[in-house]
Amino acid sequence: MMLQPIYFLLCIVGTVLPYSQVGSFLLQNGLNLPLFVEQLFATPISSAFGLDVVISAIVLLIFIVAEGTRLGMKRLWIYIASTFLIGVSLGLPLFLLMRQRQLEATANPTKLNPL
């Protein structure tokens, strides 16, 4: 299966869709972090989604460090920063994309090593 194009597409979608909403918030409210957090946890449903993403991000950060170190991947900070700056919706597919490249390079040593 051709996973790399799928992961790449998900990186784009995972950046554009969330930031279309964050951009709308910023245009209306500026960088008002207290209001952002208040709105994120305004209802039980939004709280459930917010907490789900926070927990998923923590798990992803642990996975990035553990799996990236195990595979000898370089510049793990890029995936960590992507998760903090955009979210799990970019950090996860970006890490999986580069992990897949690393796995394929390991299986075929003539390929260049990815980030």
mmCIF file of the C-alpha atoms, coordinates in Angstrom:
data_MODEL
# 
_entry.id   MODEL 
# 
loop_
_atom_site.group_PDB 
_atom_site.id 
_atom_site.type_symbol 
_atom_site.label_atom_id 
_atom_site.label_alt_id 
_atom_site.label_comp_id 
_atom_site.label_asym_id 
_atom_site.label_entity_id 
_atom_site.label_seq_id 
_atom_site.pdbx_PDB_ins_code 
_atom_site.Cartn_x 
_atom_site.Cartn_y 
_atom_site.Cartn_z 
_atom_site.occupancy 
_atom_site.B_iso_or_equiv 
_atom_site.pdbx_formal_charge 
_atom_site.auth_seq_id 
_atom_site.auth_comp_id 
_atom_site.auth_asym_id 
_atom_site.auth_atom_id 
_atom_site.pdbx_PDB_model_num 
ATOM 1   C CA . MET A 1 1   ? 0.000   0.000  0.000  1.00 0.00 ? 1   MET A CA 1 
ATOM 2   C CA . MET A 1 2   ? 1.211   3.471  -0.851 1.00 0.00 ? 2   MET A CA 1 
ATOM 3   C CA . LEU A 1 3   ? 1.076   5.069  2.595  1.00 0.00 ? 3   LEU A CA 1 
ATOM 4   C CA . GLN A 1 4   ? 3.310   8.075  1.947  1.00 0.00 ? 4   GLN A CA 1 
ATOM 5   C CA . PRO A 1 5   ? 0.882   9.936  -0.364 1.00 0.00 ? 5   PRO A CA 1 
ATOM 6   C CA . ILE A 1 6   ? -1.958  9.271  2.067  1.00 0.00 ? 6   ILE A CA 1 
ATOM 7   C CA . TYR A 1 7   ? 0.042   10.610 5.025  1.00 0.00 ? 7   TYR A CA 1 
ATOM 8   C CA . PHE A 1 8   ? 1.110   13.634 2.963  1.00 0.00 ? 8   PHE A CA 1 
ATOM 9   C CA . LEU A 1 9   ? -2.491  14.431 2.034  1.00 0.00 ? 9   LEU A CA 1 
ATOM 10  C CA . LEU A 1 10  ? -3.514  14.075 5.682  1.00 0.00 ? 10  LEU A CA 1 
ATOM 11  C CA . CYS A 1 11  ? -0.756  16.535 6.670  1.00 0.00 ? 11  CYS A CA 1 
ATOM 12  C CA . ILE A 1 12  ? -2.310  19.119 4.357  1.00 0.00 ? 12  ILE A CA 1 
ATOM 13  C CA . VAL A 1 13  ? -5.890  18.443 5.453  1.00 0.00 ? 13  VAL A CA 1 
ATOM 14  C CA . GLY A 1 14  ? -4.790  18.249 9.104  1.00 0.00 ? 14  GLY A CA 1 
ATOM 15  C CA . THR A 1 15  ? -3.316  21.738 8.826  1.00 0.00 ? 15  THR A CA 1 
ATOM 16  C CA . VAL A 1 16  ? -5.909  23.498 6.660  1.00 0.00 ? 16  VAL A CA 1 
ATOM 17  C CA . LEU A 1 17  ? -9.110  22.338 8.349  1.00 0.00 ? 17  LEU A CA 1 
ATOM 18  C CA . PRO A 1 18  ? -8.210  23.105 11.978 1.00 0.00 ? 18  PRO A CA 1 
ATOM 19  C CA . TYR A 1 19  ? -6.536  26.396 11.083 1.00 0.00 ? 19  TYR A CA 1 
ATOM 20  C CA . SER A 1 20  ? -9.541  27.541 9.084  1.00 0.00 ? 20  SER A CA 1 
ATOM 21  C CA . GLN A 1 21  ? -11.407 27.514 12.406 1.00 0.00 ? 21  GLN A CA 1 
ATOM 22  C CA . VAL A 1 22  ? -8.537  28.909 14.493 1.00 0.00 ? 22  VAL A CA 1 
ATOM 23  C CA . GLY A 1 23  ? -8.065  31.667 11.905 1.00 0.00 ? 23  GLY A CA 1 
ATOM 24  C CA . SER A 1 24  ? -11.730 32.582 12.194 1.00 0.00 ? 24  SER A CA 1 
ATOM 25  C CA . PHE A 1 25  ? -11.420 32.739 15.993 1.00 0.00 ? 25  PHE A CA 1 
ATOM 26  C CA . LEU A 1 26  ? -8.285  34.907 15.770 1.00 0.00 ? 26  LEU A CA 1 
ATOM 27  C CA . LEU A 1 27  ? -9.944  37.330 13.339 1.00 0.00 ? 27  LEU A CA 1 
ATOM 28  C CA . GLN A 1 28  ? -12.905 37.755 15.678 1.00 0.00 ? 28  GLN A CA 1 
ATOM 29  C CA . ASN A 1 29  ? -11.120 37.702 19.046 1.00 0.00 ? 29  ASN A CA 1 
ATOM 30  C CA . GLY A 1 30  ? -7.409  38.155 18.513 1.00 0.00 ? 30  GLY A CA 1 
ATOM 31  C CA . LEU A 1 31  ? -5.002  36.056 20.544 1.00 0.00 ? 31  LEU A CA 1 
ATOM 32  C CA . ASN A 1 32  ? -7.340  35.806 23.528 1.00 0.00 ? 32  ASN A CA 1 
ATOM 33  C CA . LEU A 1 33  ? -6.147  32.563 25.169 1.00 0.00 ? 33  LEU A CA 1 
ATOM 34  C CA . PRO A 1 34  ? -8.524  32.722 28.161 1.00 0.00 ? 34  PRO A CA 1 
ATOM 35  C CA . LEU A 1 35  ? -11.481 33.024 25.769 1.00 0.00 ? 35  LEU A CA 1 
ATOM 36  C CA . PHE A 1 36  ? -10.067 30.224 23.600 1.00 0.00 ? 36  PHE A CA 1 
ATOM 37  C CA . VAL A 1 37  ? -9.860  27.860 26.592 1.00 0.00 ? 37  VAL A CA 1 
ATOM 38  C CA . GLU A 1 38  ? -13.272 29.002 27.855 1.00 0.00 ? 38  GLU A CA 1 
ATOM 39  C CA . GLN A 1 39  ? -14.864 28.210 24.483 1.00 0.00 ? 39  GLN A CA 1 
ATOM 40  C CA . LEU A 1 40  ? -12.986 24.936 24.169 1.00 0.00 ? 40  LEU A CA 1 
ATOM 41  C CA . PHE A 1 41  ? -14.465 23.721 27.462 1.00 0.00 ? 41  PHE A CA 1 
ATOM 42  C CA . ALA A 1 42  ? -17.831 25.519 27.177 1.00 0.00 ? 42  ALA A CA 1 
ATOM 43  C CA . THR A 1 43  ? -19.937 22.370 26.858 1.00 0.00 ? 43  THR A CA 1 
ATOM 44  C CA . PRO A 1 44  ? -19.550 18.750 27.938 1.00 0.00 ? 44  PRO A CA 1 
ATOM 45  C CA . ILE A 1 45  ? -19.167 17.704 24.283 1.00 0.00 ? 45  ILE A CA 1 
ATOM 46  C CA . SER A 1 46  ? -16.507 20.308 23.486 1.00 0.00 ? 46  SER A CA 1 
ATOM 47  C CA . SER A 1 47  ? -14.748 19.390 26.753 1.00 0.00 ? 47  SER A CA 1 
ATOM 48  C CA . ALA A 1 48  ? -14.745 15.733 25.727 1.00 0.00 ? 48  ALA A CA 1 
ATOM 49  C CA . PHE A 1 49  ? -13.166 16.605 22.378 1.00 0.00 ? 49  PHE A CA 1 
ATOM 50  C CA . GLY A 1 50  ? -10.670 18.982 23.990 1.00 0.00 ? 50  GLY A CA 1 
ATOM 51  C CA . LEU A 1 51  ? -9.568  16.420 26.567 1.00 0.00 ? 51  LEU A CA 1 
ATOM 52  C CA . ASP A 1 52  ? -9.421  13.700 23.918 1.00 0.00 ? 52  ASP A CA 1 
ATOM 53  C CA . VAL A 1 53  ? -7.039  15.806 21.839 1.00 0.00 ? 53  VAL A CA 1 
ATOM 54  C CA . VAL A 1 54  ? -4.874  16.713 24.849 1.00 0.00 ? 54  VAL A CA 1 
ATOM 55  C CA . ILE A 1 55  ? -4.516  13.057 25.846 1.00 0.00 ? 55  ILE A CA 1 
ATOM 56  C CA . SER A 1 56  ? -3.906  12.035 22.230 1.00 0.00 ? 56  SER A CA 1 
ATOM 57  C CA . ALA A 1 57  ? -1.204  14.705 21.945 1.00 0.00 ? 57  ALA A CA 1 
ATOM 58  C CA . ILE A 1 58  ? 0.556   13.415 25.077 1.00 0.00 ? 58  ILE A CA 1 
ATOM 59  C CA . VAL A 1 59  ? 0.469   9.856  23.722 1.00 0.00 ? 59  VAL A CA 1 
ATOM 60  C CA . LEU A 1 60  ? 1.735   11.090 20.348 1.00 0.00 ? 60  LEU A CA 1 
ATOM 61  C CA . LEU A 1 61  ? 4.645   12.962 21.928 1.00 0.00 ? 61  LEU A CA 1 
ATOM 62  C CA . ILE A 1 62  ? 5.689   9.825  23.817 1.00 0.00 ? 62  ILE A CA 1 
ATOM 63  C CA . PHE A 1 63  ? 5.359   7.768  20.610 1.00 0.00 ? 63  PHE A CA 1 
ATOM 64  C CA . ILE A 1 64  ? 7.421   10.284 18.603 1.00 0.00 ? 64  ILE A CA 1 
ATOM 65  C CA . VAL A 1 65  ? 10.284  10.168 21.086 1.00 0.00 ? 65  VAL A CA 1 
ATOM 66  C CA . ALA A 1 66  ? 10.193  6.388  21.640 1.00 0.00 ? 66  ALA A CA 1 
ATOM 67  C CA . GLU A 1 67  ? 9.643   5.261  18.042 1.00 0.00 ? 67  GLU A CA 1 
ATOM 68  C CA . GLY A 1 68  ? 11.762  7.988  16.495 1.00 0.00 ? 68  GLY A CA 1 
ATOM 69  C CA . THR A 1 69  ? 14.665  7.139  18.784 1.00 0.00 ? 69  THR A CA 1 
ATOM 70  C CA . ARG A 1 70  ? 14.246  3.415  18.134 1.00 0.00 ? 70  ARG A CA 1 
ATOM 71  C CA . LEU A 1 71  ? 14.388  3.977  14.372 1.00 0.00 ? 71  LEU A CA 1 
ATOM 72  C CA . GLY A 1 72  ? 17.235  6.479  14.581 1.00 0.00 ? 72  GLY A CA 1 
ATOM 73  C CA . MET A 1 73  ? 15.162  9.293  13.088 1.00 0.00 ? 73  MET A CA 1 
ATOM 74  C CA . LYS A 1 74  ? 16.671  12.752 13.230 1.00 0.00 ? 74  LYS A CA 1 
ATOM 75  C CA . ARG A 1 75  ? 15.103  16.113 14.106 1.00 0.00 ? 75  ARG A CA 1 
ATOM 76  C CA . LEU A 1 76  ? 12.277  14.701 16.207 1.00 0.00 ? 76  LEU A CA 1 
ATOM 77  C CA . TRP A 1 77  ? 11.680  18.240 17.455 1.00 0.00 ? 77  TRP A CA 1 
ATOM 78  C CA . ILE A 1 78  ? 9.970   19.023 14.112 1.00 0.00 ? 78  ILE A CA 1 
ATOM 79  C CA . TYR A 1 79  ? 7.143   16.570 14.844 1.00 0.00 ? 79  TYR A CA 1 
ATOM 80  C CA . ILE A 1 80  ? 6.866   17.748 18.440 1.00 0.00 ? 80  ILE A CA 1 
ATOM 81  C CA . ALA A 1 81  ? 6.710   21.400 17.326 1.00 0.00 ? 81  ALA A CA 1 
ATOM 82  C CA . SER A 1 82  ? 4.129   20.506 14.654 1.00 0.00 ? 82  SER A CA 1 
ATOM 83  C CA . THR A 1 83  ? 1.963   18.940 17.330 1.00 0.00 ? 83  THR A CA 1 
ATOM 84  C CA . PHE A 1 84  ? 2.191   22.006 19.587 1.00 0.00 ? 84  PHE A CA 1 
ATOM 85  C CA . LEU A 1 85  ? 1.827   24.616 16.826 1.00 0.00 ? 85  LEU A CA 1 
ATOM 86  C CA . ILE A 1 86  ? -0.849  22.964 14.654 1.00 0.00 ? 86  ILE A CA 1 
ATOM 87  C CA . GLY A 1 87  ? -2.062  19.922 16.553 1.00 0.00 ? 87  GLY A CA 1 
ATOM 88  C CA . VAL A 1 88  ? -2.267  16.166 16.476 1.00 0.00 ? 88  VAL A CA 1 
ATOM 89  C CA . SER A 1 89  ? -3.902  16.536 13.059 1.00 0.00 ? 89  SER A CA 1 
ATOM 90  C CA . LEU A 1 90  ? -0.499  17.528 11.625 1.00 0.00 ? 90  LEU A CA 1 
ATOM 91  C CA . GLY A 1 91  ? 1.951   16.014 14.119 1.00 0.00 ? 91  GLY A CA 1 
ATOM 92  C CA . LEU A 1 92  ? 0.664   12.460 13.712 1.00 0.00 ? 92  LEU A CA 1 
ATOM 93  C CA . PRO A 1 93  ? 0.485   12.184 9.908  1.00 0.00 ? 93  PRO A CA 1 
ATOM 94  C CA . LEU A 1 94  ? 3.787   14.066 9.518  1.00 0.00 ? 94  LEU A CA 1 
ATOM 95  C CA . PHE A 1 95  ? 5.548   11.724 11.918 1.00 0.00 ? 95  PHE A CA 1 
ATOM 96  C CA . LEU A 1 96  ? 3.945   8.674  10.273 1.00 0.00 ? 96  LEU A CA 1 
ATOM 97  C CA . LEU A 1 97  ? 5.002   9.957  6.837  1.00 0.00 ? 97  LEU A CA 1 
ATOM 98  C CA . MET A 1 98  ? 8.611   10.374 7.889  1.00 0.00 ? 98  MET A CA 1 
ATOM 99  C CA . ARG A 1 99  ? 8.544   7.110  9.855  1.00 0.00 ? 99  ARG A CA 1 
ATOM 100 C CA . GLN A 1 100 ? 7.335   5.308  6.711  1.00 0.00 ? 100 GLN A CA 1 
ATOM 101 C CA . ARG A 1 101 ? 10.169  6.885  4.732  1.00 0.00 ? 101 ARG A CA 1 
ATOM 102 C CA . GLN A 1 102 ? 12.623  5.742  7.409  1.00 0.00 ? 102 GLN A CA 1 
ATOM 103 C CA . LEU A 1 103 ? 11.230  2.199  7.357  1.00 0.00 ? 103 LEU A CA 1 
ATOM 104 C CA . GLU A 1 104 ? 11.420  2.056  3.567  1.00 0.00 ? 104 GLU A CA 1 
ATOM 105 C CA . ALA A 1 105 ? 14.955  3.476  3.583  1.00 0.00 ? 105 ALA A CA 1 
ATOM 106 C CA . THR A 1 106 ? 15.979  0.835  6.121  1.00 0.00 ? 106 THR A CA 1 
ATOM 107 C CA . ALA A 1 107 ? 14.441  -1.896 3.958  1.00 0.00 ? 107 ALA A CA 1 
ATOM 108 C CA . ASN A 1 108 ? 16.150  -0.424 0.878  1.00 0.00 ? 108 ASN A CA 1 
ATOM 109 C CA . PRO A 1 109 ? 19.505  1.115  1.983  1.00 0.00 ? 109 PRO A CA 1 
ATOM 110 C CA . THR A 1 110 ? 20.034  2.828  -1.390 1.00 0.00 ? 110 THR A CA 1 
ATOM 111 C CA . LYS A 1 111 ? 17.324  5.388  -0.498 1.00 0.00 ? 111 LYS A CA 1 
ATOM 112 C CA . LEU A 1 112 ? 18.299  8.588  1.289  1.00 0.00 ? 112 LEU A CA 1 
ATOM 113 C CA . ASN A 1 113 ? 17.633  8.782  5.032  1.00 0.00 ? 113 ASN A CA 1 
ATOM 114 C CA . PRO A 1 114 ? 14.650  11.031 5.833  1.00 0.00 ? 114 PRO A CA 1 
ATOM 115 C CA . LEU A 1 115 ? 14.431  13.659 8.565  1.00 0.00 ? 115 LEU A CA 1 
# 
